[in-house]
Amino acid sequence: MPPTNPARRRALTDAAIELLASCGAHGLTHRAVEKQAGLPPGTASNYFRSRETLLVAAAERIIELHHADTDRAIDRAIEQPPTLADLWTDSLLTAATTLRTRYLAIFELQLEAARRPALASVLTGLQDTSLQITAAHHDKLGLTIAREKIPALIALYGGALFTLVTAPPGSVTRDVVQHVAQVMVHGCATPLEK
C-alpha cells in the first residue's frame, strides 16, 4: 500500500506537472520528480510504483486543479454573468498565461495517452466529466446552450487552448484571445449575399 501523506503526494504530482511542461513526457522519471519536489531518493517510487502510475497521478492532479479553478471562476461570474465569449476570453487567457505550465503538461499527457491505456482511461473520464460540468456551469450562469452542442464547443475550446498555450508566451494578449473567443461563439463565416 502506498504512503498516505497527501501533502507529499501533491508535492510529487505538482513536480511531475512542472516536469511534463518543461521537459515533456520523456523527462518524467521518478528521480527527476523527487529532485524537482526537493524530496529524498526513493520517495516517488514509494508513492507511484511505475512511471505509468506517476503519469496517471499527474493527470488526476491536473483534473483536480482544473475543476477547482473552474468552480471558483463560475462562482465569481454568477455575481455578474458574462457572455459566453467573455467567459471563454477570461478562461483561455488565464490558461495560456497564468496556468500555461498546467496546460502544456496536459497536452503532453494527451499525447502519451495514445500509447498508455490506463492514462487514456483517466483522460476519457475527464472528457466525460467535462460535458456534465460544463452543462451545469452554463445552467448556473443562465447560458442557454443546447446540450448536444456542448461537445462541439469543448472541441473548439480545446483547439483554441492548444493554439494559445503553445504560442510564444509574449504573443498571447487579451485582444488576441478575445477575437478567438468571439469567432468561436459567433462563427467566422458571413452569410452569403443573395
C-alpha positions as CSV (number, residue, x, y, z in Angstrom):
1,M,0.0,0.0,0.0
2,P,1.5,3.4,-1.0
3,P,2.1,6.0,1.7
4,T,-0.8,8.3,2.6
5,N,0.8,11.7,3.2
6,P,-1.5,13.9,1.0
7,A,0.9,16.9,1.1
8,R,3.8,14.8,-0.1
9,R,1.7,13.2,-2.8
10,R,0.6,16.6,-4.0
11,A,4.2,17.8,-4.0
12,L,5.2,14.9,-6.2
13,T,2.4,15.3,-8.6
14,D,2.9,19.1,-8.8
15,A,6.6,18.4,-9.5
16,A,5.5,15.9,-12.2
17,I,3.3,18.6,-13.8
18,E,6.2,21.1,-13.9
19,L,8.5,18.5,-15.5
20,L,5.9,17.5,-18.1
21,A,5.6,21.1,-19.1
22,S,9.4,21.8,-19.1
23,C,10.9,18.5,-20.3
24,G,8.0,16.6,-21.9
25,A,6.9,13.1,-21.1
26,H,10.4,11.7,-21.8
27,G,11.8,13.8,-19.0
28,L,9.4,12.5,-16.4
29,T,11.2,10.0,-14.2
30,H,10.9,9.2,-10.5
31,R,14.3,10.6,-9.8
32,A,13.6,13.9,-11.7
33,V,10.3,14.3,-9.8
34,E,12.0,13.8,-6.5
35,K,14.6,16.3,-7.4
36,Q,12.0,18.9,-8.6
37,A,10.0,18.4,-5.4
38,G,13.1,18.5,-3.2
39,L,12.4,15.1,-1.7
40,P,14.8,12.3,-1.0
41,P,15.6,9.5,-3.5
42,G,13.0,6.7,-3.4
43,T,10.1,8.9,-2.4
44,A,8.4,9.0,-5.7
45,S,8.6,5.2,-6.2
46,N,7.1,4.7,-2.8
47,Y,4.0,6.6,-3.9
48,F,4.0,5.6,-7.6
49,R,5.3,2.1,-8.3
50,S,5.6,2.7,-12.1
51,R,6.1,5.5,-14.5
52,E,2.5,5.0,-15.7
53,T,1.0,5.4,-12.2
54,L,3.0,8.6,-11.9
55,L,1.6,9.9,-15.3
56,V,-1.9,8.9,-14.2
57,A,-1.5,10.7,-10.8
58,A,-0.3,13.9,-12.7
59,A,-3.3,13.7,-14.9
60,E,-5.6,13.3,-11.9
61,R,-4.0,16.3,-10.1
62,I,-4.4,18.5,-13.2
63,I,-8.1,17.5,-13.4
64,E,-8.5,18.3,-9.7
65,L,-6.8,21.7,-10.1
66,H,-8.8,22.5,-13.3
67,H,-12.2,21.7,-11.7
68,A,-11.3,23.8,-8.6
69,D,-10.3,26.8,-10.7
70,T,-13.4,26.4,-12.9
71,D,-15.7,26.3,-9.9
72,R,-14.2,29.4,-8.5
73,A,-14.4,31.3,-11.8
74,I,-18.1,30.3,-12.2
75,D,-18.9,31.4,-8.6
76,R,-17.3,34.8,-9.4
77,A,-19.2,35.0,-12.7
78,I,-22.6,34.3,-11.0
79,E,-22.5,37.8,-9.4
80,Q,-22.3,39.4,-12.9
81,P,-23.0,36.8,-15.6
82,P,-20.7,37.3,-18.6
83,T,-21.5,36.4,-22.2
84,L,-20.1,33.1,-23.4
85,A,-17.4,35.0,-25.4
86,D,-16.3,36.9,-22.3
87,L,-16.3,33.7,-20.2
88,W,-14.1,32.0,-22.8
89,T,-11.8,35.0,-23.2
90,D,-11.1,35.1,-19.4
91,S,-10.7,31.3,-19.3
92,L,-8.4,31.0,-22.3
93,L,-6.3,33.9,-21.3
94,T,-5.7,32.6,-17.8
95,A,-4.9,29.1,-19.2
96,A,-2.5,30.5,-21.8
97,T,-0.7,32.8,-19.4
98,T,-1.0,32.2,-15.7
99,L,-1.7,28.4,-15.9
100,R,0.4,27.8,-19.1
101,T,2.5,25.1,-17.4
102,R,-0.5,23.1,-16.4
103,Y,-1.9,23.0,-19.9
104,L,1.4,22.2,-21.5
105,A,1.5,19.3,-19.1
106,I,-2.0,18.1,-20.1
107,F,-1.1,18.2,-23.8
108,E,2.0,16.1,-23.1
109,L,-0.3,13.6,-21.2
110,Q,-2.8,13.5,-24.0
111,L,0.0,12.5,-26.5
112,E,1.3,10.0,-24.1
113,A,-2.2,8.5,-23.6
114,A,-2.2,7.4,-27.2
115,R,0.3,4.7,-26.0
116,R,-0.9,4.1,-22.5
117,P,-4.4,2.7,-21.9
118,A,-4.6,3.5,-18.2
119,L,-3.7,7.1,-18.9
120,A,-6.2,7.2,-21.8
121,S,-8.9,6.0,-19.5
122,V,-8.3,8.8,-16.9
123,L,-8.3,11.4,-19.7
124,T,-11.5,9.9,-21.2
125,G,-13.1,10.3,-17.8
126,L,-12.1,13.9,-17.8
127,Q,-13.8,14.5,-21.1
128,D,-17.0,12.7,-19.9
129,T,-17.0,14.8,-16.7
130,S,-16.3,18.0,-18.6
131,L,-19.5,17.6,-20.5
132,Q,-21.6,17.3,-17.3
133,I,-19.7,20.1,-15.5
134,T,-19.8,22.4,-18.5
135,A,-23.6,21.9,-18.8
136,A,-24.0,22.6,-15.1
137,H,-21.9,25.7,-15.3
138,H,-23.9,27.0,-18.2
139,D,-27.1,26.5,-16.3
140,K,-25.7,28.3,-13.2
141,L,-24.8,31.3,-15.5
142,G,-28.1,31.3,-17.3
143,L,-26.4,30.5,-20.7
144,T,-28.9,28.8,-23.0
145,I,-26.8,26.4,-24.9
146,A,-28.3,23.2,-26.3
147,R,-26.7,20.1,-24.6
148,E,-26.0,18.5,-27.9
149,K,-23.8,21.5,-28.9
150,I,-21.6,21.2,-25.8
151,P,-19.2,18.5,-27.2
152,A,-18.5,20.7,-30.2
153,L,-18.0,23.8,-28.0
154,I,-15.5,21.8,-25.9
155,A,-13.7,20.7,-29.0
156,L,-13.4,24.3,-30.3
157,Y,-12.3,25.4,-26.8
158,G,-9.6,22.7,-26.7
159,G,-8.3,23.6,-30.1
160,A,-8.1,27.2,-29.2
161,L,-6.5,26.3,-25.9
162,F,-3.8,24.2,-27.6
163,T,-3.0,27.0,-30.1
164,L,-2.8,29.7,-27.4
165,V,-0.9,27.7,-24.8
166,T,1.7,26.6,-27.4
167,A,2.2,30.1,-28.9
168,P,5.2,32.1,-27.8
169,P,4.3,33.4,-24.3
170,G,4.5,37.1,-25.2
171,S,2.2,36.8,-28.2
172,V,-0.9,35.9,-26.2
173,T,-2.8,39.1,-25.4
174,R,-6.3,39.8,-24.2
175,D,-7.2,41.2,-27.7
176,V,-6.0,38.1,-29.5
177,V,-7.8,35.8,-27.1
178,Q,-11.0,37.9,-27.2
179,H,-11.0,37.8,-31.0
180,V,-10.6,34.0,-30.9
181,A,-13.4,33.6,-28.4
182,Q,-15.8,35.8,-30.3
183,V,-15.2,33.8,-33.6
184,M,-15.7,30.6,-31.7
185,V,-19.0,31.7,-30.3
186,H,-20.4,33.7,-33.2
187,G,-18.8,31.9,-36.1
188,C,-16.4,33.1,-38.7
189,A,-18.5,32.9,-41.9
190,T,-20.6,35.8,-43.0
191,P,-23.9,34.9,-44.7
192,L,-23.8,34.7,-48.4
193,E,-25.4,37.6,-50.2
194,K,-28.2,36.7,-52.5
